Amino acid sequence: MKSYWIWTLYARVYDVINKNIPYLEMLNEVTNELQLKDSPEPLSILDAGCGTGNIEMRIRKENTNVNVIGIDSSREMLDQARAKFANDQRIRFQSADLNQRLSFGNEIFDRVVSINSLYAVRDPEFTLQEIHRVLKPGGRLVFASPHKDSTFFGIMKGQRKALGQWRFAASFIRNLPSLLVVMFVNLFYLKNNENYWDETTTRSKLQALGFRDVSIR
């Protein structure tokens, strides 16, 4: 994969975003949308583009009656994710390329979650088609993706608002080397693609692929 070096670099600093309040709020919202509580049967969950396993932390807190498989193409991301859940048999990670057909059978997952991954694949419609294939009828897909006007500086503005000027300044300086890598990846790599769909495009593409009851915000 030509962009492998990008994700190798990104993996080394990725968890600095766990100190970013807008990111943490987004993870909490995604977890709520997965509707994991009060399930009488074990839920099978696929995390498509799992990164270092950050959403898995919240899934485990929300419901212990789950079996999660996280997939990613970055070995470095997967190594970090596996280290976080080394003693948890309910959560597993494996290598997979979201640009290729998934190695799972049809209709086997109750939930699929994908955070900030679909805009980085070659063909989001193909990836979503594969997700639809492995999702059970009546299952639930929750994904988060930036819109085309999202910027690194906009996220930093949200962090500053949440922390206040002086706490933000101290945090920014302390994490500056890692933040510079995050900024590089987002500004000079991820922004150079055509996969940032607006709400109308997102809705029409999901419905064309067979998803129903589409809700976007």
mmCIF file of the C-alpha atoms, coordinates in Angstrom:
data_MODEL
# 
_entry.id   MODEL 
# 
loop_
_atom_site.group_PDB 
_atom_site.id 
_atom_site.type_symbol 
_atom_site.label_atom_id 
_atom_site.label_alt_id 
_atom_site.label_comp_id 
_atom_site.label_asym_id 
_atom_site.label_entity_id 
_atom_site.label_seq_id 
_atom_site.pdbx_PDB_ins_code 
_atom_site.Cartn_x 
_atom_site.Cartn_y 
_atom_site.Cartn_z 
_atom_site.occupancy 
_atom_site.B_iso_or_equiv 
_atom_site.pdbx_formal_charge 
_atom_site.auth_seq_id 
_atom_site.auth_comp_id 
_atom_site.auth_asym_id 
_atom_site.auth_atom_id 
_atom_site.pdbx_PDB_model_num 
ATOM 1   C CA . MET A 1 1   ? 0.000   0.000   0.000  1.00 0.00 ? 1   MET A CA 1 
ATOM 2   C CA . LYS A 1 2   ? 1.578   3.249   -1.138 1.00 0.00 ? 2   LYS A CA 1 
ATOM 3   C CA . SER A 1 3   ? 0.393   5.223   1.877  1.00 0.00 ? 3   SER A CA 1 
ATOM 4   C CA . TYR A 1 4   ? 1.688   2.667   4.388  1.00 0.00 ? 4   TYR A CA 1 
ATOM 5   C CA . TRP A 1 5   ? 4.434   4.992   5.586  1.00 0.00 ? 5   TRP A CA 1 
ATOM 6   C CA . ILE A 1 6   ? 1.845   7.653   6.387  1.00 0.00 ? 6   ILE A CA 1 
ATOM 7   C CA . TRP A 1 7   ? -0.003  5.355   8.764  1.00 0.00 ? 7   TRP A CA 1 
ATOM 8   C CA . THR A 1 8   ? 3.252   4.097   10.283 1.00 0.00 ? 8   THR A CA 1 
ATOM 9   C CA . LEU A 1 9   ? 4.165   7.677   11.111 1.00 0.00 ? 9   LEU A CA 1 
ATOM 10  C CA . TYR A 1 10  ? 0.650   8.503   12.274 1.00 0.00 ? 10  TYR A CA 1 
ATOM 11  C CA . ALA A 1 11  ? 0.515   5.477   14.574 1.00 0.00 ? 11  ALA A CA 1 
ATOM 12  C CA . ARG A 1 12  ? 3.496   6.708   16.569 1.00 0.00 ? 12  ARG A CA 1 
ATOM 13  C CA . VAL A 1 13  ? 1.669   9.854   17.671 1.00 0.00 ? 13  VAL A CA 1 
ATOM 14  C CA . TYR A 1 14  ? -1.980  8.902   17.173 1.00 0.00 ? 14  TYR A CA 1 
ATOM 15  C CA . ASP A 1 15  ? -2.961  8.609   20.815 1.00 0.00 ? 15  ASP A CA 1 
ATOM 16  C CA . VAL A 1 16  ? -2.123  12.248  21.474 1.00 0.00 ? 16  VAL A CA 1 
ATOM 17  C CA . ILE A 1 17  ? -5.650  12.880  20.161 1.00 0.00 ? 17  ILE A CA 1 
ATOM 18  C CA . ASN A 1 18  ? -6.943  11.100  23.268 1.00 0.00 ? 18  ASN A CA 1 
ATOM 19  C CA . LYS A 1 19  ? -6.049  14.339  25.057 1.00 0.00 ? 19  LYS A CA 1 
ATOM 20  C CA . ASN A 1 20  ? -8.259  16.319  22.700 1.00 0.00 ? 20  ASN A CA 1 
ATOM 21  C CA . ILE A 1 21  ? -11.674 17.001  24.197 1.00 0.00 ? 21  ILE A CA 1 
ATOM 22  C CA . PRO A 1 22  ? -13.578 17.412  20.874 1.00 0.00 ? 22  PRO A CA 1 
ATOM 23  C CA . TYR A 1 23  ? -12.241 13.978  19.833 1.00 0.00 ? 23  TYR A CA 1 
ATOM 24  C CA . LEU A 1 24  ? -13.267 12.412  23.143 1.00 0.00 ? 24  LEU A CA 1 
ATOM 25  C CA . GLU A 1 25  ? -16.730 13.926  22.861 1.00 0.00 ? 25  GLU A CA 1 
ATOM 26  C CA . MET A 1 26  ? -17.037 12.451  19.378 1.00 0.00 ? 26  MET A CA 1 
ATOM 27  C CA . LEU A 1 27  ? -16.067 8.981   20.690 1.00 0.00 ? 27  LEU A CA 1 
ATOM 28  C CA . ASN A 1 28  ? -18.716 9.249   23.387 1.00 0.00 ? 28  ASN A CA 1 
ATOM 29  C CA . GLU A 1 29  ? -21.362 10.240  20.853 1.00 0.00 ? 29  GLU A CA 1 
ATOM 30  C CA . VAL A 1 30  ? -20.435 7.360   18.550 1.00 0.00 ? 30  VAL A CA 1 
ATOM 31  C CA . THR A 1 31  ? -20.621 4.930   21.470 1.00 0.00 ? 31  THR A CA 1 
ATOM 32  C CA . ASN A 1 32  ? -24.088 6.189   22.381 1.00 0.00 ? 32  ASN A CA 1 
ATOM 33  C CA . GLU A 1 33  ? -25.234 5.770   18.776 1.00 0.00 ? 33  GLU A CA 1 
ATOM 34  C CA . LEU A 1 34  ? -24.115 2.128   18.802 1.00 0.00 ? 34  LEU A CA 1 
ATOM 35  C CA . GLN A 1 35  ? -26.883 1.439   21.351 1.00 0.00 ? 35  GLN A CA 1 
ATOM 36  C CA . LEU A 1 36  ? -25.029 -1.257  23.242 1.00 0.00 ? 36  LEU A CA 1 
ATOM 37  C CA . LYS A 1 37  ? -26.830 -1.270  26.568 1.00 0.00 ? 37  LYS A CA 1 
ATOM 38  C CA . ASP A 1 38  ? -29.415 -3.799  27.673 1.00 0.00 ? 38  ASP A CA 1 
ATOM 39  C CA . SER A 1 39  ? -28.726 -6.359  24.959 1.00 0.00 ? 39  SER A CA 1 
ATOM 40  C CA . PRO A 1 40  ? -29.876 -9.810  26.140 1.00 0.00 ? 40  PRO A CA 1 
ATOM 41  C CA . GLU A 1 41  ? -27.657 -11.550 23.587 1.00 0.00 ? 41  GLU A CA 1 
ATOM 42  C CA . PRO A 1 42  ? -23.915 -11.033 22.981 1.00 0.00 ? 42  PRO A CA 1 
ATOM 43  C CA . LEU A 1 43  ? -23.332 -8.404  20.330 1.00 0.00 ? 43  LEU A CA 1 
ATOM 44  C CA . SER A 1 44  ? -20.833 -8.962  17.547 1.00 0.00 ? 44  SER A CA 1 
ATOM 45  C CA . ILE A 1 45  ? -19.138 -5.712  16.557 1.00 0.00 ? 45  ILE A CA 1 
ATOM 46  C CA . LEU A 1 46  ? -16.764 -4.860  13.727 1.00 0.00 ? 46  LEU A CA 1 
ATOM 47  C CA . ASP A 1 47  ? -14.546 -1.789  14.043 1.00 0.00 ? 47  ASP A CA 1 
ATOM 48  C CA . ALA A 1 48  ? -13.532 -0.972  10.478 1.00 0.00 ? 48  ALA A CA 1 
ATOM 49  C CA . GLY A 1 49  ? -10.341 1.052   10.663 1.00 0.00 ? 49  GLY A CA 1 
ATOM 50  C CA . CYS A 1 50  ? -9.745  0.522   14.386 1.00 0.00 ? 50  CYS A CA 1 
ATOM 51  C CA . GLY A 1 51  ? -6.485  2.456   14.685 1.00 0.00 ? 51  GLY A CA 1 
ATOM 52  C CA . THR A 1 52  ? -5.099  2.021   18.196 1.00 0.00 ? 52  THR A CA 1 
ATOM 53  C CA . GLY A 1 53  ? -8.364  0.753   19.687 1.00 0.00 ? 53  GLY A CA 1 
ATOM 54  C CA . ASN A 1 54  ? -9.743  3.922   21.232 1.00 0.00 ? 54  ASN A CA 1 
ATOM 55  C CA . ILE A 1 55  ? -13.432 3.215   20.611 1.00 0.00 ? 55  ILE A CA 1 
ATOM 56  C CA . GLU A 1 56  ? -12.975 -0.288  22.027 1.00 0.00 ? 56  GLU A CA 1 
ATOM 57  C CA . MET A 1 57  ? -12.225 1.277   25.412 1.00 0.00 ? 57  MET A CA 1 
ATOM 58  C CA . ARG A 1 58  ? -15.663 2.852   25.454 1.00 0.00 ? 58  ARG A CA 1 
ATOM 59  C CA . ILE A 1 59  ? -17.445 -0.184  24.045 1.00 0.00 ? 59  ILE A CA 1 
ATOM 60  C CA . ARG A 1 60  ? -16.034 -2.305  26.865 1.00 0.00 ? 60  ARG A CA 1 
ATOM 61  C CA . LYS A 1 61  ? -17.274 0.178   29.479 1.00 0.00 ? 61  LYS A CA 1 
ATOM 62  C CA . GLU A 1 62  ? -20.704 0.417   27.885 1.00 0.00 ? 62  GLU A CA 1 
ATOM 63  C CA . ASN A 1 63  ? -21.420 -3.309  27.596 1.00 0.00 ? 63  ASN A CA 1 
ATOM 64  C CA . THR A 1 64  ? -19.410 -6.338  28.645 1.00 0.00 ? 64  THR A CA 1 
ATOM 65  C CA . ASN A 1 65  ? -21.655 -8.646  26.585 1.00 0.00 ? 65  ASN A CA 1 
ATOM 66  C CA . VAL A 1 66  ? -19.819 -7.975  23.318 1.00 0.00 ? 66  VAL A CA 1 
ATOM 67  C CA . ASN A 1 67  ? -17.376 -9.593  20.933 1.00 0.00 ? 67  ASN A CA 1 
ATOM 68  C CA . VAL A 1 68  ? -15.372 -7.035  18.991 1.00 0.00 ? 68  VAL A CA 1 
ATOM 69  C CA . ILE A 1 69  ? -13.094 -7.463  15.998 1.00 0.00 ? 69  ILE A CA 1 
ATOM 70  C CA . GLY A 1 70  ? -11.023 -4.430  15.069 1.00 0.00 ? 70  GLY A CA 1 
ATOM 71  C CA . ILE A 1 71  ? -9.411  -4.346  11.645 1.00 0.00 ? 71  ILE A CA 1 
ATOM 72  C CA . ASP A 1 72  ? -6.766  -2.029  10.266 1.00 0.00 ? 72  ASP A CA 1 
ATOM 73  C CA . SER A 1 73  ? -4.033  -2.106  7.634  1.00 0.00 ? 73  SER A CA 1 
ATOM 74  C CA . SER A 1 74  ? -1.380  -0.497  9.854  1.00 0.00 ? 74  SER A CA 1 
ATOM 75  C CA . ARG A 1 75  ? 0.740   -2.996  11.763 1.00 0.00 ? 75  ARG A CA 1 
ATOM 76  C CA . GLU A 1 76  ? 1.862   -0.269  14.158 1.00 0.00 ? 76  GLU A CA 1 
ATOM 77  C CA . MET A 1 77  ? -1.716  0.736   14.935 1.00 0.00 ? 77  MET A CA 1 
ATOM 78  C CA . LEU A 1 78  ? -2.672  -2.890  15.526 1.00 0.00 ? 78  LEU A CA 1 
ATOM 79  C CA . ASP A 1 79  ? 0.322   -3.519  17.794 1.00 0.00 ? 79  ASP A CA 1 
ATOM 80  C CA . GLN A 1 80  ? -0.744  -0.660  20.033 1.00 0.00 ? 80  GLN A CA 1 
ATOM 81  C CA . ALA A 1 81  ? -4.369  -1.791  20.037 1.00 0.00 ? 81  ALA A CA 1 
ATOM 82  C CA . ARG A 1 82  ? -3.437  -5.363  20.960 1.00 0.00 ? 82  ARG A CA 1 
ATOM 83  C CA . ALA A 1 83  ? -1.265  -4.122  23.815 1.00 0.00 ? 83  ALA A CA 1 
ATOM 84  C CA . LYS A 1 84  ? -4.237  -2.254  25.290 1.00 0.00 ? 84  LYS A CA 1 
ATOM 85  C CA . PHE A 1 85  ? -6.421  -5.389  25.314 1.00 0.00 ? 85  PHE A CA 1 
ATOM 86  C CA . ALA A 1 86  ? -3.847  -8.121  25.832 1.00 0.00 ? 86  ALA A CA 1 
ATOM 87  C CA . ASN A 1 87  ? -5.925  -9.761  28.571 1.00 0.00 ? 87  ASN A CA 1 
ATOM 88  C CA . ASP A 1 88  ? -9.390  -9.315  27.072 1.00 0.00 ? 88  ASP A CA 1 
ATOM 89  C CA . GLN A 1 89  ? -10.558 -12.221 24.935 1.00 0.00 ? 89  GLN A CA 1 
ATOM 90  C CA . ARG A 1 90  ? -13.710 -10.373 23.886 1.00 0.00 ? 90  ARG A CA 1 
ATOM 91  C CA . ILE A 1 91  ? -11.745 -7.855  21.832 1.00 0.00 ? 91  ILE A CA 1 
ATOM 92  C CA . ARG A 1 92  ? -9.494  -8.983  18.994 1.00 0.00 ? 92  ARG A CA 1 
ATOM 93  C CA . PHE A 1 93  ? -7.594  -7.221  16.262 1.00 0.00 ? 93  PHE A CA 1 
ATOM 94  C CA . GLN A 1 94  ? -6.515  -8.366  12.847 1.00 0.00 ? 94  GLN A CA 1 
ATOM 95  C CA . SER A 1 95  ? -4.918  -6.976  9.733  1.00 0.00 ? 95  SER A CA 1 
ATOM 96  C CA . ALA A 1 96  ? -7.239  -6.056  6.877  1.00 0.00 ? 96  ALA A CA 1 
ATOM 97  C CA . ASP A 1 97  ? -7.289  -3.574  4.035  1.00 0.00 ? 97  ASP A CA 1 
ATOM 98  C CA . LEU A 1 98  ? -10.554 -1.650  3.761  1.00 0.00 ? 98  LEU A CA 1 
ATOM 99  C CA . ASN A 1 99  ? -9.834  -1.232  0.060  1.00 0.00 ? 99  ASN A CA 1 
ATOM 100 C CA . GLN A 1 100 ? -10.272 -4.992  -0.399 1.00 0.00 ? 100 GLN A CA 1 
ATOM 101 C CA . ARG A 1 101 ? -13.117 -7.446  0.096  1.00 0.00 ? 101 ARG A CA 1 
ATOM 102 C CA . LEU A 1 102 ? -13.496 -8.215  3.791  1.00 0.00 ? 102 LEU A CA 1 
ATOM 103 C CA . SER A 1 103 ? -12.649 -11.741 4.899  1.00 0.00 ? 103 SER A CA 1 
ATOM 104 C CA . PHE A 1 104 ? -15.939 -12.221 6.747  1.00 0.00 ? 104 PHE A CA 1 
ATOM 105 C CA . GLY A 1 105 ? -19.081 -14.029 5.726  1.00 0.00 ? 105 GLY A CA 1 
ATOM 106 C CA . ASN A 1 106 ? -22.355 -12.323 4.928  1.00 0.00 ? 106 ASN A CA 1 
ATOM 107 C CA . GLU A 1 107 ? -24.568 -10.874 7.676  1.00 0.00 ? 107 GLU A CA 1 
ATOM 108 C CA . ILE A 1 108 ? -22.516 -11.736 10.765 1.00 0.00 ? 108 ILE A CA 1 
ATOM 109 C CA . PHE A 1 109 ? -22.110 -8.445  12.696 1.00 0.00 ? 109 PHE A CA 1 
ATOM 110 C CA . ASP A 1 110 ? -24.770 -6.754  14.814 1.00 0.00 ? 110 ASP A CA 1 
ATOM 111 C CA . ARG A 1 111 ? -22.899 -3.460  14.728 1.00 0.00 ? 111 ARG A CA 1 
ATOM 112 C CA . VAL A 1 112 ? -20.235 -1.900  12.549 1.00 0.00 ? 112 VAL A CA 1 
ATOM 113 C CA . VAL A 1 113 ? -18.391 1.212   13.630 1.00 0.00 ? 113 VAL A CA 1 
ATOM 114 C CA . SER A 1 114 ? -15.904 3.207   11.591 1.00 0.00 ? 114 SER A CA 1 
ATOM 115 C CA . ILE A 1 115 ? -14.258 6.380   12.857 1.00 0.00 ? 115 ILE A CA 1 
ATOM 116 C CA . ASN A 1 116 ? -12.341 8.710   10.551 1.00 0.00 ? 116 ASN A CA 1 
ATOM 117 C CA . SER A 1 117 ? -11.514 5.912   8.120  1.00 0.00 ? 117 SER A CA 1 
ATOM 118 C CA . LEU A 1 118 ? -13.891 6.045   5.165  1.00 0.00 ? 118 LEU A CA 1 
ATOM 119 C CA . TYR A 1 119 ? -12.489 9.284   3.784  1.00 0.00 ? 119 TYR A CA 1 
ATOM 120 C CA . ALA A 1 120 ? -9.023  7.729   3.643  1.00 0.00 ? 120 ALA A CA 1 
ATOM 121 C CA . VAL A 1 121 ? -9.897  4.703   1.488  1.00 0.00 ? 121 VAL A CA 1 
ATOM 122 C CA . ARG A 1 122 ? -9.688  4.638   -2.300 1.00 0.00 ? 122 ARG A CA 1 
ATOM 123 C CA . ASP A 1 123 ? -13.394 3.979   -2.894 1.00 0.00 ? 123 ASP A CA 1 
ATOM 124 C CA . PRO A 1 124 ? -15.683 4.657   0.087  1.00 0.00 ? 124 PRO A CA 1 
ATOM 125 C CA . GLU A 1 125 ? -18.687 3.242   -1.769 1.00 0.00 ? 125 GLU A CA 1 
ATOM 126 C CA . PHE A 1 126 ? -16.940 -0.117  -2.204 1.00 0.00 ? 126 PHE A CA 1 
ATOM 127 C CA . THR A 1 127 ? -15.955 -0.165  1.480  1.00 0.00 ? 127 THR A CA 1 
ATOM 128 C CA . LEU A 1 128 ? -19.493 0.709   2.557  1.00 0.00 ? 128 LEU A CA 1 
ATOM 129 C CA . GLN A 1 129 ? -20.856 -1.999  0.266  1.00 0.00 ? 129 GLN A CA 1 
ATOM 130 C CA . GLU A 1 130 ? -18.629 -4.507  2.045  1.00 0.00 ? 130 GLU A CA 1 
ATOM 131 C CA . ILE A 1 131 ? -19.776 -3.208  5.414  1.00 0.00 ? 131 ILE A CA 1 
ATOM 132 C CA . HIS A 1 132 ? -23.386 -3.613  4.314  1.00 0.00 ? 132 HIS A CA 1 
ATOM 133 C CA . ARG A 1 133 ? -22.622 -7.194  3.234  1.00 0.00 ? 133 ARG A CA 1 
ATOM 134 C CA . VAL A 1 134 ? -21.223 -8.255  6.622  1.00 0.00 ? 134 VAL A CA 1 
ATOM 135 C CA . LEU A 1 135 ? -23.868 -6.395  8.665  1.00 0.00 ? 135 LEU A CA 1 
ATOM 136 C CA . LYS A 1 136 ? -26.871 -8.390  9.818  1.00 0.00 ? 136 LYS A CA 1 
ATOM 137 C CA . PRO A 1 137 ? -30.333 -7.359  8.614  1.00 0.00 ? 137 PRO A CA 1 
ATOM 138 C CA . GLY A 1 138 ? -31.522 -4.807  11.141 1.00 0.00 ? 138 GLY A CA 1 
ATOM 139 C CA . GLY A 1 139 ? -27.940 -4.224  12.246 1.00 0.00 ? 139 GLY A CA 1 
ATOM 140 C CA . ARG A 1 140 ? -26.515 -0.794  12.866 1.00 0.00 ? 140 ARG A CA 1 
ATOM 141 C CA . LEU A 1 141 ? -23.660 1.088   11.203 1.00 0.00 ? 141 LEU A CA 1 
ATOM 142 C CA . VAL A 1 142 ? -22.265 4.139   12.974 1.00 0.00 ? 142 VAL A CA 1 
ATOM 143 C CA . PHE A 1 143 ? -19.485 6.063   11.314 1.00 0.00 ? 143 PHE A CA 1 
ATOM 144 C CA . ALA A 1 144 ? -17.864 9.428   11.876 1.00 0.00 ? 144 ALA A CA 1 
ATOM 145 C CA . SER A 1 145 ? -16.147 11.313  9.097  1.00 0.00 ? 145 SER A CA 1 
ATOM 146 C CA . PRO A 1 146 ? -14.950 14.917  8.736  1.00 0.00 ? 146 PRO A CA 1 
ATOM 147 C CA . HIS A 1 147 ? -16.666 17.197  6.273  1.00 0.00 ? 147 HIS A CA 1 
ATOM 148 C CA . LYS A 1 148 ? -14.648 19.012  3.645  1.00 0.00 ? 148 LYS A CA 1 
ATOM 149 C CA . ASP A 1 149 ? -14.315 22.192  5.723  1.00 0.00 ? 149 ASP A CA 1 
ATOM 150 C CA . SER A 1 150 ? -12.910 20.422  8.774  1.00 0.00 ? 150 SER A CA 1 
ATOM 151 C CA . THR A 1 151 ? -9.454  21.652  9.719  1.00 0.00 ? 151 THR A CA 1 
ATOM 152 C CA . PHE A 1 152 ? -6.786  20.832  12.255 1.00 0.00 ? 152 PHE A CA 1 
ATOM 153 C CA . PHE A 1 153 ? -6.961  24.415  13.466 1.00 0.00 ? 153 PHE A CA 1 
ATOM 154 C CA . GLY A 1 154 ? -10.712 24.153  13.954 1.00 0.00 ? 154 GLY A CA 1 
ATOM 155 C CA . ILE A 1 155 ? -10.155 21.178  16.255 1.00 0.00 ? 155 ILE A CA 1 
ATOM 156 C CA . MET A 1 156 ? -7.504  23.118  18.169 1.00 0.00 ? 156 MET A CA 1 
ATOM 157 C CA . LYS A 1 157 ? -9.976  25.977  18.547 1.00 0.00 ? 157 LYS A CA 1 
ATOM 158 C CA . GLY A 1 158 ? -12.437 23.558  20.126 1.00 0.00 ? 158 GLY A CA 1 
ATOM 159 C CA . GLN A 1 159 ? -9.738  22.297  22.464 1.00 0.00 ? 159 GLN A CA 1 
ATOM 160 C CA . ARG A 1 160 ? -8.852  25.841  23.488 1.00 0.00 ? 160 ARG A CA 1 
ATOM 161 C CA . LYS A 1 161 ? -12.493 26.602  24.225 1.00 0.00 ? 161 LYS A CA 1 
ATOM 162 C CA . ALA A 1 162 ? -12.791 23.460  26.345 1.00 0.00 ? 162 ALA A CA 1 
ATOM 163 C CA . LEU A 1 163 ? -9.565  23.920  28.324 1.00 0.00 ? 163 LEU A CA 1 
ATOM 164 C CA . GLY A 1 164 ? -9.209  27.654  28.541 1.00 0.00 ? 164 GLY A CA 1 
ATOM 165 C CA . GLN A 1 165 ? -6.315  29.689  27.193 1.00 0.00 ? 165 GLN A CA 1 
ATOM 166 C CA . TRP A 1 166 ? -3.552  28.797  29.654 1.00 0.00 ? 166 TRP A CA 1 
ATOM 167 C CA . ARG A 1 167 ? -4.272  25.081  30.043 1.00 0.00 ? 167 ARG A CA 1 
ATOM 168 C CA . PHE A 1 168 ? -4.570  24.824  26.271 1.00 0.00 ? 168 PHE A CA 1 
ATOM 169 C CA . ALA A 1 169 ? -1.239  26.612  25.746 1.00 0.00 ? 169 ALA A CA 1 
ATOM 170 C CA . ALA A 1 170 ? 0.554   24.313  28.204 1.00 0.00 ? 170 ALA A CA 1 
ATOM 171 C CA . SER A 1 171 ? -0.967  21.205  26.634 1.00 0.00 ? 171 SER A CA 1 
ATOM 172 C CA . PHE A 1 172 ? -0.210  22.384  23.105 1.00 0.00 ? 172 PHE A CA 1 
ATOM 173 C CA . ILE A 1 173 ? 3.451   23.082  23.871 1.00 0.00 ? 173 ILE A CA 1 
ATOM 174 C CA . ARG A 1 174 ? 3.865   19.772  25.707 1.00 0.00 ? 174 ARG A CA 1 
ATOM 175 C CA . ASN A 1 175 ? 2.436   17.790  22.782 1.00 0.00 ? 175 ASN A CA 1 
ATOM 176 C CA . LEU A 1 176 ? 3.745   19.974  19.972 1.00 0.00 ? 176 LEU A CA 1 
ATOM 177 C CA . PRO A 1 177 ? 5.971   17.383  18.196 1.00 0.00 ? 177 PRO A CA 1 
ATOM 178 C CA . SER A 1 178 ? 3.113   14.887  18.013 1.00 0.00 ? 178 SER A CA 1 
ATOM 179 C CA . LEU A 1 179 ? 0.605   17.564  17.027 1.00 0.00 ? 179 LEU A CA 1 
ATOM 180 C CA . LEU A 1 180 ? 2.847   18.653  14.164 1.00 0.00 ? 180 LEU A CA 1 
ATOM 181 C CA . VAL A 1 181 ? 2.737   15.107  12.773 1.00 0.00 ? 181 VAL A CA 1 
ATOM 182 C CA . VAL A 1 182 ? -1.053  15.007  13.141 1.00 0.00 ? 182 VAL A CA 1 
ATOM 183 C CA . MET A 1 183 ? -1.289  18.353  11.373 1.00 0.00 ? 183 MET A CA 1 
ATOM 184 C CA . PHE A 1 184 ? 0.982   17.140  8.560  1.00 0.00 ? 184 PHE A CA 1 
ATOM 185 C CA . VAL A 1 185 ? -1.059  14.002  7.954  1.00 0.00 ? 185 VAL A CA 1 
ATOM 186 C CA . ASN A 1 186 ? -4.364  15.860  7.971  1.00 0.00 ? 186 ASN A CA 1 
ATOM 187 C CA . LEU A 1 187 ? -3.343  18.916  5.970  1.00 0.00 ? 187 LEU A CA 1 
ATOM 188 C CA . PHE A 1 188 ? -1.021  17.417  3.394  1.00 0.00 ? 188 PHE A CA 1 
ATOM 189 C CA . TYR A 1 189 ? -2.334  13.900  2.937  1.00 0.00 ? 189 TYR A CA 1 
ATOM 190 C CA . LEU A 1 190 ? -5.902  13.339  4.047  1.00 0.00 ? 190 LEU A CA 1 
ATOM 191 C CA . LYS A 1 191 ? -7.187  16.620  2.676  1.00 0.00 ? 191 LYS A CA 1 
ATOM 192 C CA . ASN A 1 192 ? -5.964  15.703  -0.798 1.00 0.00 ? 192 ASN A CA 1 
ATOM 193 C CA . ASN A 1 193 ? -8.794  13.404  -1.737 1.00 0.00 ? 193 ASN A CA 1 
ATOM 194 C CA . GLU A 1 194 ? -12.392 13.626  -2.946 1.00 0.00 ? 194 GLU A CA 1 
ATOM 195 C CA . ASN A 1 195 ? -14.005 11.537  -0.217 1.00 0.00 ? 195 ASN A CA 1 
ATOM 196 C CA . TYR A 1 196 ? -15.357 14.335  1.937  1.00 0.00 ? 196 TYR A CA 1 
ATOM 197 C CA . TRP A 1 197 ? -19.065 13.959  1.262  1.00 0.00 ? 197 TRP A CA 1 
ATOM 198 C CA . ASP A 1 198 ? -21.630 16.539  2.242  1.00 0.00 ? 198 ASP A CA 1 
ATOM 199 C CA . GLU A 1 199 ? -24.847 15.489  3.974  1.00 0.00 ? 199 GLU A CA 1 
ATOM 200 C CA . THR A 1 200 ? -26.900 15.151  0.785  1.00 0.00 ? 200 THR A CA 1 
ATOM 201 C CA . THR A 1 201 ? -24.252 13.031  -0.938 1.00 0.00 ? 201 THR A CA 1 
ATOM 202 C CA . THR A 1 202 ? -23.752 10.868  2.136  1.00 0.00 ? 202 THR A CA 1 
ATOM 203 C CA . ARG A 1 203 ? -27.455 10.163  2.482  1.00 0.00 ? 203 ARG A CA 1 
ATOM 204 C CA . SER A 1 204 ? -27.986 9.338   -1.197 1.00 0.00 ? 204 SER A CA 1 
ATOM 205 C CA . LYS A 1 205 ? -24.950 7.040   -1.385 1.00 0.00 ? 205 LYS A CA 1 
ATOM 206 C CA . LEU A 1 206 ? -25.903 5.150   1.778  1.00 0.00 ? 206 LEU A CA 1 
ATOM 207 C CA . GLN A 1 207 ? -29.475 4.670   0.605  1.00 0.00 ? 207 GLN A CA 1 
ATOM 208 C CA . ALA A 1 208 ? -28.298 3.519   -2.830 1.00 0.00 ? 208 ALA A CA 1 
ATOM 209 C CA . LEU A 1 209 ? -26.143 0.889   -1.124 1.00 0.00 ? 209 LEU A CA 1 
ATOM 210 C CA . GLY A 1 210 ? -29.139 -0.471  0.790  1.00 0.00 ? 210 GLY A CA 1 
ATOM 211 C CA . PHE A 1 211 ? -28.836 1.278   4.161  1.00 0.00 ? 211 PHE A CA 1 
ATOM 212 C CA . ARG A 1 212 ? -32.123 2.348   5.677  1.00 0.00 ? 212 ARG A CA 1 
ATOM 213 C CA . ASP A 1 213 ? -33.186 4.828   8.363  1.00 0.00 ? 213 ASP A CA 1 
ATOM 214 C CA . VAL A 1 214 ? -30.176 7.012   7.666  1.00 0.00 ? 214 VAL A CA 1 
ATOM 215 C CA . SER A 1 215 ? -29.552 9.683   10.279 1.00 0.00 ? 215 SER A CA 1 
ATOM 216 C CA . ILE A 1 216 ? -26.818 12.290  9.838  1.00 0.00 ? 216 ILE A CA 1 
ATOM 217 C CA . ARG A 1 217 ? -25.595 15.027  12.115 1.00 0.00 ? 217 ARG A CA 1 
# 
